[in-house]
Amino acid sequence: MMELTRREKEKADTIAGTIKHMVAQDQRIRQLEDIVQGVKDAKGIQDFEVVQLQALKMEEER
């Protein structure tokens, strides 16, 4: 196997660092997407509860 030159090793290290950075960014994006989905789910539950309460109020008014 051929030995890598110092310049090739530096390039490989730079590429590896870039890939690690991109993976870390991807993980953060996925975490943020999970948070956003959780907020949307909570908002949906809250909206559903409001509709239920409005329906109960309408029933009581009859």
C-alpha positions, 0 to 999 in steps of 0.5 A: 500500500502506498503511503499518503503524503502529508498534503494528502493526509491533511486533505483527508483530515479536512474531508473527515472533519467536514463529514463529521460536522455535516453529520452533527448538523444533520442530527441537530436538524433532526432534533429540531424537527422532532421538537417542531413535531412535538409542538404541532402535536401538542397544539393539535391536542390543545385545539381538539380539547378546545373544540370538545369544550366548545361542544360541551358548552353548546350542549349545556346551553341547550 
